[in-house]
């Protein structure tokens, strides 16, 4: 009887979560985010293709980038970007990995750097709580993110890790609301899946 009871308990818990997510608008948020994500993904691939065909030879540019800058220098620069709000599109760096001698290894390093940058952003978010003026500013600018994070917790980290939204911002928000770090570290692992999906698309364009 114990396995049956456990099965009923899990089923009841799932129904409660489904009801909660429906009531709080989580499903609508994810659906809206997915719709918003589709066009940017398609747009990035299309833009790369058009620029490469009619404006600038991206392959030559990336080759020049590979020959000019060291791998360590590029990874450090990307780490800084991914830590502080993630303002530079990762797609540029993903395309760079294709032109290196070890594309998959460098893609893994890039994913790891992005993941670690997000984790550092979490602690920066906690640090902002100690600076009154900065905390007040962010609580106004990021009010919606803070509200959603308090409602949905790690699911929002998952969305930030997978979709073309600044992962850093999601992690900073998690730090500001003191969301458990172990959960951020777990859900953030899906960042690797995002890089793999984008690499699959971009590698078809960059030769």
C-alpha positions as a printed NumPy array, in Angstrom:
array([[  0.   ,   0.   ,   0.   ],
       [  2.915,   2.39 ,   0.581],
       [  3.903,   2.678,  -3.118],
       [  0.273,   3.402,  -3.986],
       [  0.099,   6.075,  -1.316],
       [  3.309,   7.629,  -2.581],
       [  1.965,   7.594,  -6.134],
       [ -1.207,   9.345,  -5.01 ],
       [  0.85 ,  11.888,  -3.061],
       [  3.006,  12.681,  -6.105],
       [ -0.069,  12.93 ,  -8.301],
       [ -1.75 ,  15.271,  -5.837],
       [  1.384,  17.39 ,  -5.613],
       [  1.59 ,  17.609,  -9.406],
       [ -2.042,  18.726,  -9.587],
       [ -1.412,  21.395,  -6.953],
       [  1.623,  22.685,  -8.878],
       [ -0.352,  22.697, -12.117],
       [ -3.142,  24.665, -10.448],
       [ -0.626,  27.095,  -8.926],
       [  1.193,  27.692, -12.211],
       [ -2.119,  28.189, -14.009],
       [ -3.388,  30.634, -11.412],
       [ -0.186,  32.694, -11.26 ],
       [  0.166,  32.936, -15.04 ],
       [  3.344,  30.877, -15.312],
       [  2.215,  28.917, -18.369],
       [  1.3  ,  32.125, -20.147],
       [  4.692,  33.569, -19.246],
       [  6.553,  30.532, -20.656],
       [  4.422,  30.465, -23.813],
       [  4.969,  34.176, -24.375],
       [  8.709,  33.736, -23.8  ],
       [  8.849,  30.835, -26.253],
       [  7.048,  32.862, -28.917],
       [  9.415,  35.745, -28.328],
       [ 12.382,  33.376, -28.45 ],
       [ 11.47 ,  31.757, -31.774],
       [ 11.796,  34.888, -33.876],
       [ 15.146,  35.978, -32.362],
       [ 16.595,  32.501, -32.949],
       [ 15.348,  32.504, -36.537],
       [ 16.453,  36.116, -36.944],
       [ 19.992,  35.433, -35.718],
       [ 20.472,  32.508, -38.102],
       [ 18.971,  34.459, -41.013],
       [ 21.036,  37.565, -40.227],
       [ 24.243,  35.55 , -40.054],
       [ 23.412,  33.963, -43.411],
       [ 22.558,  37.266, -45.149],
       [ 25.55 ,  39.143, -43.75 ],
       [ 27.817,  36.287, -44.758],
       [ 26.381,  36.223, -48.297],
       [ 26.043,  39.914, -49.142],
       [ 27.888,  42.136, -46.649],
       [ 30.882,  40.595, -44.97 ],
       [ 32.522,  37.195, -45.076],
       [ 31.898,  36.049, -41.54 ],
       [ 34.072,  32.997, -41.944],
       [ 37.093,  35.175, -42.753],
       [ 36.246,  37.535, -39.891],
       [ 36.004,  34.698, -37.4  ],
       [ 39.204,  33.203, -38.742],
       [ 40.908,  36.565, -38.192],
       [ 39.463,  36.721, -34.682],
       [ 40.806,  33.242, -33.962],
       [ 44.258,  34.145, -35.229],
       [ 44.388,  37.553, -33.512],
       [ 43.051,  36.859, -30.026],
       [ 44.025,  34.062, -27.683],
       [ 41.422,  31.595, -26.466],
       [ 42.015,  32.67 , -22.875],
       [ 41.484,  36.334, -23.772],
       [ 38.198,  35.624, -25.558],
       [ 36.918,  33.439, -22.721],
       [ 37.807,  36.064, -20.096],
       [ 36.03 ,  38.751, -22.114],
       [ 32.981,  36.509, -22.478],
       [ 33.017,  35.693, -18.762],
       [ 32.908,  39.391, -17.9  ],
       [ 30.01 ,  39.886, -20.315],
       [ 28.048,  36.929, -18.926],
       [ 28.612,  38.093, -15.358],
       [ 27.489,  41.687, -15.85 ],
       [ 23.998,  41.48 , -17.399],
       [ 25.038,  39.44 , -20.468],
       [ 24.76 ,  42.341, -22.89 ],
       [ 26.896,  40.796, -25.667],
       [ 25.041,  38.065, -27.623],
       [ 26.623,  34.623, -26.978],
       [ 25.954,  33.716, -30.618],
       [ 29.05 ,  35.683, -31.663],
       [ 31.228,  33.541, -29.437],
       [ 29.458,  30.328, -30.445],
       [ 30.284,  31.129, -34.07 ],
       [ 33.895,  31.739, -33.02 ],
       [ 34.196,  28.2  , -31.612],
       [ 33.393,  26.765, -35.051],
       [ 36.564,  28.325, -36.477],
       [ 38.848,  26.965, -33.78 ],
       [ 40.864,  23.746, -33.923],
       [ 38.602,  22.093, -31.337],
       [ 35.052,  23.458, -31.845],
       [ 33.222,  21.129, -29.465],
       [ 35.785,  21.507, -26.682],
       [ 35.764,  25.285, -26.988],
       [ 31.958,  25.265, -27.1  ],
       [ 32.005,  23.325, -23.828],
       [ 34.418,  25.882, -22.341],
       [ 32.164,  28.683, -23.553],
       [ 29.104,  27.051, -21.966],
       [ 31.006,  26.545, -18.722],
       [ 32.134,  30.178, -18.678],
       [ 28.537,  31.335, -19.227],
       [ 27.315,  29.031, -16.451],
       [ 29.981,  30.23 , -13.996],
       [ 29.287,  33.845, -14.949],
       [ 25.643,  33.313, -14.041],
       [ 26.584,  31.81 , -10.672],
       [ 28.816,  34.796,  -9.932],
       [ 25.899,  37.057, -10.874],
       [ 23.896,  35.333,  -8.139],
       [ 26.374,  36.509,  -5.512],
       [ 26.44 ,  39.975,  -7.046],
       [ 22.675,  39.995,  -6.601],
       [ 23.092,  39.171,  -2.919],
       [ 25.736,  41.879,  -2.639],
       [ 23.323,  44.525,  -3.95 ],
       [ 21.149,  43.955,  -0.906],
       [ 23.891,  45.582,   1.187],
       [ 23.932,  48.769,  -0.933],
       [ 20.757,  50.711,  -0.221],
       [ 20.779,  52.99 ,  -3.27 ],
       [ 21.593,  50.174,  -5.705],
       [ 19.045,  47.856,  -4.107],
       [ 16.307,  50.469,  -4.385],
       [ 17.207,  51.176,  -8.032],
       [ 17.186,  47.502,  -9.03 ],
       [ 13.977,  46.799,  -7.157],
       [ 12.307,  49.438,  -9.334],
       [ 13.952,  48.452, -12.631],
       [ 13.611,  44.722, -12.03 ],
       [ 10.315,  44.761, -10.154],
       [  8.633,  42.349, -12.581],
       [ 11.548,  39.908, -12.492],
       [ 11.626,  40.026,  -8.703],
       [  7.91 ,  39.378,  -8.496],
       [  8.082,  36.436, -10.906],
       [ 11.139,  34.993,  -9.161],
       [  9.404,  34.996,  -5.821],
       [  6.452,  33.175,  -7.401],
       [  8.248,  30.639,  -9.579],
       [ 11.773,  30.358,  -8.194],
       [ 13.978,  27.909, -10.061],
       [ 11.641,  27.627, -13.035],
       [ 12.512,  31.207, -13.931],
       [ 16.213,  30.305, -13.738],
       [ 15.473,  27.429, -16.104],
       [ 13.759,  29.786, -18.538],
       [ 16.699,  32.209, -18.322],
       [ 19.152,  29.372, -18.966],
       [ 17.351,  28.009, -22.025],
       [ 15.82 ,  30.993, -23.757],
       [ 17.574,  33.978, -25.377],
       [ 17.086,  36.087, -22.279],
       [ 20.019,  37.41 , -20.21 ],
       [ 20.871,  34.499, -17.901],
       [ 22.833,  36.886, -15.731],
       [ 19.749,  38.964, -14.929],
       [ 17.817,  35.877, -13.815],
       [ 20.697,  34.885, -11.517],
       [ 21.11 ,  38.403, -10.12 ],
       [ 17.397,  38.429,  -9.356],
       [ 17.684,  35.042,  -7.625],
       [ 20.453,  36.438,  -5.441],
       [ 18.385,  39.49 ,  -4.563],
       [ 15.494,  37.367,  -3.318],
       [ 17.908,  34.968,  -1.553],
       [ 16.774,  31.985,  -3.612],
       [ 18.751,  28.836,  -2.594],
       [ 22.081,  28.725,  -4.416],
       [ 21.988,  24.945,  -4.903],
       [ 18.769,  25.312,  -6.902],
       [ 20.283,  28.062,  -9.047],
       [ 23.3  ,  25.826,  -9.693],
       [ 21.047,  22.928, -10.709],
       [ 18.631,  24.762, -12.999],
       [ 21.511,  26.734, -14.471],
       [ 22.938,  23.509, -15.905],
       [ 20.371,  23.783, -18.681],
       [ 22.57 ,  26.6  , -19.985],
       [ 24.656,  23.872, -21.599],
       [ 21.599,  22.661, -23.533],
       [ 20.942,  26.181, -24.827],
       [ 24.484,  26.489, -26.17 ],
       [ 24.25 ,  23.072, -27.811],
       [ 20.999,  23.993, -29.591],
       [ 22.322,  27.337, -30.799],
       [ 25.601,  25.768, -31.894],
       [ 23.703,  23.199, -33.96 ],
       [ 21.983,  26.03 , -35.854],
       [ 24.969,  28.373, -36.166],
       [ 27.427,  25.663, -37.203],
       [ 25.257,  25.017, -40.262],
       [ 25.869,  28.581, -41.418],
       [ 29.521,  29.051, -40.422],
       [ 31.885,  26.774, -42.36 ]])
